[in-house]
Amino acid sequence: MNKLLQYFSLAMVFLYMGIGVLFIFSSVLMNLVPENRTLLGAVFIVYGLFRTIITLRKIKKLKREGPKATNSFLN
């Protein structure tokens, strides 16, 4: 995983978690998603936490095994 992909993955984590917080604690996009905002926000936050774990594992594995350890982000 190269540096650009690491930064992109972390940015997406913050985006998912931020959207989750917005859905739970604000009225942003209220007309688009009027019901179940708390549930949808919780799903975004849980998915953000899941992506955090996966991304950090990939980064740690790359640091431990070197740049030839993974050919792709999905390995």
Protein Blocks (a to p, Z undefined) as FASTA:
>chain_A
ZZklmmmmmmmmmmmmmmmmmmmmmcehklmmmghklmmmmmmmmmmmmmmmmmmmmmmm
mmmnojklpmbfkZZ
